[in-house]
Amino acid sequence: MERERRESLREKYAVNMNEEEEEEEEEEEEEEEEFIEDLEDLGGGGGGKGKGGNVVGKITRELPNQPKNGFVFGGHHHRNNTSNNEDNDKENHHSVPGTQRIHVKTFGCAHNHSDSEFMSGQLQAYGYKLTDDPSEANLWVVNTCTVKNPSQAAMNTVLARAKTNEVPVVVCGCVPQGDQKAKELAEVSLLGVSQIDRIVEAVERTLRGERVLMLEKKSLPKLDLPKVRRNERVEIIPLSTGCLGQCTYCKTKHARGELGSYEIEAIIGRAKLAIEEGVTEIWLSSEDTGAYGLDIGSNVAELFKALVDVLPADQSVMLRLGMTNPPYILAHLPAIAEAMRHPSVFSWIHIPVQSGSSKVLDDMKREYTREEFEQVCDYLLEHVPDITIATDIICGFPGETESEWRETMSLIEKYKFPEVHISQFYARPNTPAFRMKRVNTLTVKNRSRELTKLTESYFPWTKLEGQKMKVWITDIAADGVSLVGHTKSYSQILLPGGEENVEKYMGTSAHVKVLSSSRWSCKAEIIENESEAAAGIQSSTSLHKKIALVESAGDTSNLNKKYGKKTRPKKNNNNNKGDILADVTEDYDDAYALRVQRIDKVSRYAEIAFGTTLCVASLGILYSKLVAPRA
């Protein structure tokens, strides 16, 4: 039946496909139906049920660029397929601006979802009704992703359905911004990535029957716009747009452009507002978190310090760092490690490597080597207890040899990343990689299957079985019943659901005992007894002592040598002798370095004392066994 449906669509819209494109379409439709998100959203959470959500932010001024008149005429005809009451409601309100039903469909990363939340917030604040059911909507807003062919093809499927249903569409996001002349976009309104604050105007004019083109680049949209969150407990804050990279396979740069960062004050303001509105998770999102601020004279280290200061002291709100590429995280490893050790920051980070071969990475223009990526992983694994590192792999990049593919497999075998997002290479038009000689399609698929088999062969969460720990509960699982919580390292924990537990625990934290684990998640029971909950759970104070000791253990000069640090003379107003630990970057915090040094000194004294005590005790035992009996 599904294949017959596709064939009819081909005939109706004169779509010509070769055999390879047919296979791709099948995968794309599956991806659309199952809504597979970008890896930045892996680990669960944030899914939400989208029942309209909450308007976030107070409307204290008129929304920008909105029609001043109260009515519009000549609205687009919509094919009615709902109940008679709904039909009448649609017809009666169709010519009144701000009364129609709008369906918002989003593809892609967390940044795209944040953009959709801002657009939904403006539409709802203006009076439009948001609906999850496309069949009852008067207009569709489709926010697109251009990272891979499947995402863009899924967009094409949605547009075909809209045309069949005679529903007007506003297409937003990276696809229209990067490829406005695509044939699939010929008859729909287009809204660029920096124009999301004009969504109401675009919708109004489209409902009049106009085709709107708002694609000019301008300054970043403000962060104080109203918002409807897809998950009312999760706030996604975009730190910037665009990037500094020149990856040969990527079209996002074409759409998002060069790096453009928000001021720290604007981000802090958004975080404070979200906390006031009752969120329990804040996600930091951008095309490259590590590059944040380099265009405005700031950096990610300064941002993290400022954000941590506004988080509630009771750990009721957790912060999750976004995706960062190795070239820029290298300069801020100590600061990022310190941020993730904070009790209110998840020990989870997404670092896409894409390939384990330095040669392939050079062909991709990724601007780092395998060795540098390993340096990042080794440092974070050593300095952040129980950290979860997620990564991306592209299988079959043009020119990738079998030996180079083996290097990728060896990298995954070495680190056994709990989360690996696997993609087959997709040649994106108008990119340098599009013109490169491609690896045989069958070979690419076999490599993808091989890597998938490897990642499914190890079980990173087995170590959690039997442990008691704290989790933060923000969502309902795909089964529609279980609650979804996340540990400090963002491992997914499934908990008993039901109306009572949803009412009691949703949006809160709880202590749990892990009962079992699978490849992707764990099942646990909630510990109701407070004394039992406290038993066996390490306090944040003791945890931080442990972390500090781990970081400072051994000879600091070896740490300097291993991680590319240097020593610099102590400040004149400090009475401590010796050099202090400093990062290669100038923005490294001297106070933190001194703290590490002091802890290092204390730990060594403690080791000496313990060793002395152990030696004396051993001599006592030896004396009692050898000398005392003779006496």
C-alpha positions in Angstrom: 0.0 0.0 0.0 2.8 2.4 0.9 4.6 1.8 -2.4 1.3 2.3 -4.3 0.8 5.6 -2.6 4.3 6.7 -3.5 3.7 5.7 -7.1 0.6 7.7 -7.4 2.4 10.7 -6.0 5.1 10.3 -8.6 2.6 10.2 -11.4 0.7 13.2 -10.1 3.7 15.5 -9.6 5.9 14.1 -12.4 8.6 13.1 -10.0 11.3 11.0 -11.7 13.5 8.9 -9.5 16.2 6.5 -10.1 16.6 3.3 -8.1 19.0 4.9 -5.6 16.6 7.8 -5.0 13.7 5.4 -4.3 15.7 3.7 -1.5 16.5 7.1 -0.1 12.9 8.2 -0.2 11.9 5.1 1.8 14.4 6.0 4.4 13.3 9.6 4.4 9.7 8.8 4.9 10.6 6.5 7.8 12.6 9.3 9.3 9.7 11.8 8.9 7.2 9.5 10.5 9.4 8.5 13.4 10.8 12.1 13.7 14.4 11.3 14.2 16.1 14.3 15.7 19.6 15.7 15.3 22.1 14.3 17.8 22.0 17.5 19.8 18.6 16.2 20.9 19.8 12.7 21.7 19.5 11.4 25.2 15.8 12.1 25.3 14.0 15.0 27.0 12.5 17.9 25.4 10.1 16.0 23.3 6.9 17.3 24.8 3.4 16.7 23.7 2.9 20.1 22.1 -0.6 20.7 23.2 -0.3 24.4 22.5 2.3 24.9 25.3 2.7 28.0 27.3 3.3 31.5 26.1 6.6 32.5 27.6 7.5 36.1 28.1 5.3 39.1 28.7 4.0 41.0 25.7 4.6 44.7 26.7 4.8 46.1 23.2 3.3 45.6 19.8 4.9 42.8 17.9 7.2 44.1 15.1 6.1 44.4 11.5 2.5 43.4 12.1 -0.6 44.6 10.2 -2.2 47.6 11.7 -5.6 47.1 10.3 -8.0 44.7 12.0 -9.1 42.6 9.0 -7.8 41.1 5.8 -9.8 39.9 2.9 -9.5 37.3 0.2 -8.1 34.6 2.4 -6.8 31.4 0.8 -9.4 28.7 0.3 -9.0 25.7 2.5 -10.4 22.2 1.8 -12.6 21.3 4.7 -12.3 17.8 6.1 -13.4 18.2 9.7 -16.7 18.3 11.5 -19.5 20.7 10.5 -18.9 22.8 13.6 -15.2 23.1 12.8 -16.0 23.9 9.2 -18.3 26.7 10.2 -15.7 28.0 12.7 -13.0 28.0 10.0 -15.3 29.8 7.5 -16.5 32.4 9.9 -13.0 33.4 11.1 -11.1 32.8 7.9 -11.0 36.5 7.0 -10.2 37.7 10.5 -6.5 37.9 11.1 -5.1 36.1 14.1 -8.0 33.6 14.4 -6.9 30.8 12.1 -5.4 27.5 13.1 -1.7 27.1 12.4 0.3 23.8 12.3 4.0 24.1 12.9 6.3 21.2 11.7 9.9 21.3 12.6 12.9 19.3 11.2 16.5 19.3 12.4 18.5 20.4 15.4 17.7 22.1 18.7 18.4 25.5 17.2 15.6 24.9 14.7 13.3 23.8 17.4 14.1 27.0 19.4 13.3 29.1 16.3 10.0 27.2 15.9 9.2 27.9 19.6 9.8 31.6 19.1 7.6 31.6 15.9 4.8 29.7 17.7 5.0 32.1 20.6 4.5 35.1 18.4 1.6 33.5 16.5 -0.2 32.5 19.6 0.4 35.9 21.2 -1.2 37.5 18.2 -4.3 35.3 18.5 -3.6 32.3 16.2 -4.5 28.9 17.5 -1.8 26.3 17.3 -2.7 22.7 16.4 -0.8 19.5 16.2 -3.3 18.1 13.7 -2.4 19.3 10.2 -5.8 18.3 8.8 -7.5 21.0 10.9 -5.0 23.8 10.1 -5.6 26.8 7.8 -1.9 27.2 7.2 1.3 25.2 7.8 4.6 26.6 9.0 7.4 24.2 8.0 10.8 24.8 9.6 13.4 23.0 7.5 16.9 21.5 7.9 19.5 21.3 5.1 22.1 19.0 6.9 21.1 15.9 5.0 19.1 14.7 2.0 16.6 12.8 4.1 15.6 15.9 6.1 15.1 18.0 2.9 13.3 15.1 1.2 11.0 14.8 4.2 10.2 18.5 3.8 9.3 17.8 0.1 6.9 15.1 1.3 5.2 17.6 3.6 4.9 20.2 0.9 3.3 17.6 -1.4 0.7 16.8 1.2 0.0 20.5 1.7 -0.5 21.0 -2.0 -2.8 18.0 -2.2 -4.8 19.4 0.7 -4.8 22.9 -0.8 -3.2 24.4 2.4 -1.0 27.5 2.2 2.5 27.1 3.5 5.3 29.2 4.9 8.6 27.5 4.7 11.3 28.6 7.1 14.7 27.6 8.2 17.9 26.6 6.4 16.5 25.2 3.1 14.9 28.4 1.8 17.8 30.5 3.1 20.4 28.4 1.5 18.5 27.3 -1.7 15.6 29.5 -2.4 15.5 28.5 -6.0 14.7 24.9 -5.3 11.8 23.7 -7.4 9.9 22.5 -4.4 9.8 26.0 -3.1 8.5 27.6 -6.2 4.9 28.2 -5.0 5.2 28.7 -1.3 6.1 31.6 1.0 9.7 31.7 2.3 11.0 33.1 5.6 14.8 33.3 6.3 16.6 32.2 9.5 17.1 35.7 10.7 13.5 36.7 9.9 11.6 34.6 12.5 10.4 37.8 14.3 8.4 38.5 11.1 6.4 35.2 11.2 3.1 36.9 11.9 3.5 39.2 8.9 4.5 36.3 6.7 1.4 34.3 7.8 -1.0 37.2 7.4 0.1 37.9 3.9 0.2 34.3 2.9 -3.4 33.8 4.1 -4.3 36.7 1.8 -3.0 34.7 -1.1 0.4 36.4 -1.5 3.7 34.6 -2.0 6.0 36.2 0.6 9.8 36.2 0.3 11.6 37.4 3.4 15.2 36.1 3.0 17.4 39.1 3.5 20.1 38.7 6.1 19.8 41.0 9.1 20.7 41.2 12.8 19.9 38.4 15.1 16.3 38.1 16.3 15.9 39.3 19.9 15.8 36.7 22.7 12.9 38.3 24.5 10.3 37.2 22.0 7.3 35.2 23.3 7.8 31.5 23.1 5.7 28.3 23.1 7.9 25.5 24.2 7.5 22.0 22.7 8.3 20.8 26.2 7.2 23.3 28.8 9.9 22.1 31.2 12.9 22.6 28.7 14.2 26.0 27.5 16.4 26.0 24.4 18.5 29.1 24.3 20.4 29.8 21.0 23.8 31.3 21.8 24.7 32.2 18.2 24.0 31.5 14.6 26.4 30.4 11.9 29.9 29.2 12.4 33.6 29.7 11.6 34.1 26.4 9.8 34.3 25.6 6.1 33.3 21.9 6.1 33.3 20.7 2.5 30.0 18.6 3.0 27.9 21.1 4.9 25.2 23.5 3.6 24.3 25.0 7.0 27.0 27.6 6.5 25.3 28.7 3.3 22.1 29.3 5.2 23.2 30.5 8.6 26.3 32.3 7.4 29.3 33.5 9.5 29.3 33.4 13.3 26.9 35.8 15.0 26.8 35.6 18.8 24.3 37.0 21.3 25.7 39.2 24.0 26.1 37.4 27.4 23.6 39.8 29.0 20.9 38.8 26.5 21.5 35.1 27.1 21.5 35.6 30.9 18.2 37.5 30.6 16.6 34.7 28.6 17.8 32.1 31.2 16.4 34.2 34.1 13.0 34.5 32.4 12.9 30.8 31.7 13.7 30.0 35.3 10.9 32.4 36.4 8.6 30.5 34.1 9.3 27.2 35.8 11.6 25.3 33.4 13.8 22.6 34.9 16.3 22.2 32.0 18.1 24.8 30.0 19.8 23.7 26.8 22.4 25.8 25.1 22.2 25.5 21.4 24.2 26.8 18.4 26.0 25.5 15.4 29.2 25.4 17.5 29.0 26.2 21.2 32.8 26.2 21.5 33.1 29.1 19.0 30.6 31.3 20.9 31.6 34.9 21.4 34.7 34.9 19.2 33.0 37.5 17.0 32.2 39.9 19.8 35.3 39.7 22.0 33.9 37.1 24.4 34.2 33.3 24.7 32.4 30.3 26.0 34.3 30.2 29.3 33.0 33.6 30.3 29.5 32.6 29.3 29.5 29.4 31.4 30.7 31.2 34.5 27.9 33.8 34.1 25.2 31.2 33.5 26.2 29.0 36.4 25.8 32.1 38.7 22.1 32.5 37.9 21.2 28.8 38.3 19.2 28.0 41.6 21.4 26.8 44.4 19.1 23.8 45.0 19.8 22.2 41.6 16.1 22.5 40.6 17.2 23.8 37.2 19.9 21.9 35.2 22.0 23.3 32.4 23.0 21.2 29.3 25.8 22.3 27.0 25.3 22.1 23.3 27.3 20.8 20.4 30.9 21.9 20.1 33.6 21.2 17.5 37.1 20.2 18.6 39.1 23.2 17.2 37.4 25.6 19.6 36.8 23.5 22.6 40.6 22.8 22.8 41.2 26.4 23.9 38.7 26.1 26.8 39.0 22.6 28.1 39.6 23.5 31.8 36.6 26.0 31.8 34.3 23.5 30.1 35.4 20.7 32.5 34.8 23.0 35.4 31.3 23.9 34.1 30.3 20.3 33.7 31.5 19.5 37.3 29.0 22.0 38.7 26.1 20.3 40.4 23.6 22.1 38.3 25.2 21.2 34.9 24.7 17.9 33.2 28.0 16.0 32.6 27.1 15.5 28.9 28.6 17.0 25.8 28.3 16.5 22.1 31.6 16.6 20.2 31.2 15.4 16.5 34.3 13.8 15.2 32.9 12.7 11.8 35.9 10.4 11.0 38.7 8.7 12.9 41.1 9.4 10.0 43.2 12.6 10.0 43.4 12.3 6.2 39.6 12.2 5.9 39.2 15.0 8.4 41.5 17.2 6.3 39.5 16.4 3.2 36.4 17.5 5.2 38.2 20.7 6.2 37.4 20.0 9.9 40.4 21.9 11.1 41.6 19.3 13.6 43.3 15.9 13.7 42.3 12.6 15.3 45.0 13.2 17.9 43.5 16.5 18.8 40.0 15.0 19.2 41.5 12.3 21.4 43.2 15.0 23.5 39.8 16.6 24.1 38.2 13.2 25.0 41.1 12.2 27.3 41.0 15.5 29.2 37.3 15.5 29.8 37.2 11.8 30.7 39.9 12.4 33.3 38.6 15.7 34.7 34.8 15.1 34.7 33.7 12.0 36.6 31.2 9.8 34.7 30.9 12.2 31.7 28.9 11.2 28.7 30.5 12.1 25.4 28.3 11.9 22.3 29.7 12.1 18.8 28.8 11.9 15.0 30.2 9.7 12.3 29.9 10.1 8.5 30.2 6.8 6.7 31.7 6.8 3.2 33.0 10.3 2.8 34.3 10.8 -0.8 37.7 9.2 -1.2 37.6 7.3 2.1 39.7 4.2 1.8 39.2 0.9 3.7 42.2 1.6 5.9 40.8 5.1 6.7 37.5 3.5 7.6 39.3 1.1 9.9 40.7 4.1 11.7 37.1 5.3 12.4 36.1 1.9 13.7 39.2 1.8 16.0 38.3 5.2 17.4 34.8 4.0 18.3 36.2 0.8 19.7 38.7 2.8 21.9 36.2 5.1 23.5 32.9 3.2 23.2 30.9 6.4 23.1 27.4 5.9 24.7 25.8 8.0 21.9 27.0 7.7 18.3 24.9 9.4 15.6 25.7 7.5 12.3 25.1 9.1 8.9 25.8 7.8 5.4 27.4 10.5 3.3 24.9 12.6 1.5 26.1 14.8 -1.3 24.6 18.2 -0.8 24.4 20.4 -3.9 26.6 23.4 -4.1 29.1 22.0 -1.6 32.8 21.1 -2.5 32.1 17.5 -1.5 29.3 17.3 -4.1 32.0 17.3 -6.8 34.3 14.8 -5.2 34.5 11.2 -6.3 32.1 9.2 -4.2 32.5 5.8 -2.5 30.4 3.0 -3.9 26.9 3.2 -2.5 26.9 -0.5 -1.3 30.2 0.1 0.4 28.8 3.1 2.2 25.8 1.2 3.4 28.0 -1.7 4.6 30.1 0.6 6.6 27.1 2.1 8.2 25.8 -1.3 9.1 29.2 -2.3 10.5 29.4 0.7 12.7 25.9 0.3 13.9 26.6 -3.3 14.9 29.7 -2.1 16.8 27.8 0.6 18.7 25.1 -1.9 19.6 27.6 -4.4 20.9 28.6 -2.6 24.1 26.3 -1.6 27.0 27.5 1.6 28.7 24.7 1.7 31.3 25.3 -1.7 32.9 27.5 0.0 35.5 24.4 1.9 36.8 22.5 -1.3 37.8 21.9 -1.4 41.5 23.0 2.2 42.1 21.0 4.9 43.8 21.1 8.3 42.2 19.3 11.6 41.6 17.4 12.1 38.4 15.6 15.1 36.9 12.2 14.2 35.3 11.1 16.2 32.3 9.1 14.0 29.9 7.0 11.0 29.1 8.5 8.1 27.2 7.6 6.9 23.7 5.3 4.2 25.3 3.1 7.1 26.6 3.3 5.8 30.1 6.8 5.8 31.6 8.4 8.9 33.0 11.7 10.0 31.6 14.4 11.2 33.9 18.1 11.9 33.4 21.1 11.5 35.7 23.8 14.0 36.2 25.6 12.4 33.2 22.4 12.5 31.2 21.8 8.8 31.0 18.1 8.1 30.3 16.2 6.6 33.2 12.7 5.2 32.7 10.4 5.4 35.7 6.9 4.1 36.6 4.3 6.4 35.1 0.6 6.8 35.7 -1.5 9.8 36.5 -0.4 10.0 40.2 3.4 9.8 39.4 3.0 12.3 36.6 1.3 14.8 38.9 3.8 14.2 41.7 7.2 14.0 39.9 7.0 15.7 36.5 9.2 18.7 36.4 11.0 17.7 39.6 14.0 15.7 40.7 13.8 12.3 42.6 16.1 9.7 44.0 15.9 6.4 42.3 17.4 2.9 42.3 18.4 1.5 38.9 16.9 -2.0 38.4 18.0 -2.9 34.9 19.7 -1.5 31.8 19.6 -1.8 28.1 21.8 -0.4 25.3 20.0 3.0 25.4 18.4 3.4 28.8 17.8 2.1 32.3 14.7 1.2 34.3 14.5 2.3 37.9 12.2 2.6 40.8 11.6 5.8 42.7 12.8 5.8 46.3 10.1 7.3 48.5 11.9 7.1 51.8 14.2 10.1 52.3 16.6 8.3 54.6 16.9 5.4 52.1 17.3 7.8 49.3 20.2 9.5 51.0 22.0 6.2 51.7 24.5 5.3 49.1 24.2 8.6 47.2 27.3 10.7 47.2 26.8 14.3 48.2 27.8 17.0 45.9 30.4 18.3 48.4 32.2 14.9 48.6 31.9 14.6 44.8 33.6 17.9 44.2 36.4 17.0 46.6 36.9 13.8 44.7 36.9 15.6 41.4 39.4 18.2 42.7 41.7 15.5 44.0 41.5 13.6 40.7 42.4 16.7 38.8 45.3 17.7 41.0 46.7 14.2 41.7 50.3 13.6 40.8 52.9 15.9 39.4 51.3 19.1 38.0 54.1 19.5 35.6 53.0 16.2 33.9 49.5 17.6 33.5 51.0 20.7 31.9 53.0 18.5 29.5 50.1 16.2 28.7 47.5 18.8 28.1 49.5 21.6 26.5 49.4 23.9 29.5 52.2 26.1 30.8 53.2 27.4 34.2 53.3 31.1 34.9 54.7 32.8 38.0 52.4 33.4 40.9 51.0 36.9 41.4 52.9 39.2 43.7 50.1 39.5 46.3 50.0 35.7 46.8 52.1 34.2 49.6 52.0 30.6 48.2 55.3 29.5 46.8 55.7 27.8 43.4 54.2 28.2 40.0 50.5 28.0 39.3 48.7 25.9 36.7 47.5 28.0 33.7 45.8 27.3 30.4 47.4 28.3 27.1 44.6 30.8 26.7 44.8 34.1 28.5 41.3 33.9 29.9 42.0 31.0 32.2 41.0 31.6 35.8 44.0 32.0 38.1 41.9 31.5 41.2 40.9 28.1 39.9 44.5 27.2 39.3 45.5 28.3 42.8 42.6 26.2 44.2 43.9 23.1 42.3 47.4 23.8 43.6 46.2 24.1 47.2 44.2 20.9 47.0 47.2 19.2 45.4 49.3 20.2 48.4 46.7 19.0 50.9 46.2 15.7 49.1 50.0 15.0 49.2 50.1 15.7 52.9 47.1 13.4 53.4 48.9 10.7 51.4 52.0 11.1 53.5 50.0 10.9 56.7 48.1 7.8 55.5 51.3 6.1 54.4 53.0 6.8 57.7 50.0 5.5 59.7 49.9 2.4 57.5 53.6 1.8 58.0 53.4 2.1 61.8 50.4 -0.2 61.9 52.2 -2.8 59.8 55.3 -2.6 62.1 53.0 -3.1 65.1 51.5 -6.2 63.6 54.9 -7.6 62.7 56.2 -6.9 66.2 53.2 -8.6 67.8 53.7 -11.8 65.7 57.5 -12.1 65.9 58.7 -10.4 69.1 55.9 -10.6 71.5 55.5 -14.4 71.5 59.2 -14.8 72.4 58.8 -12.5 75.4 
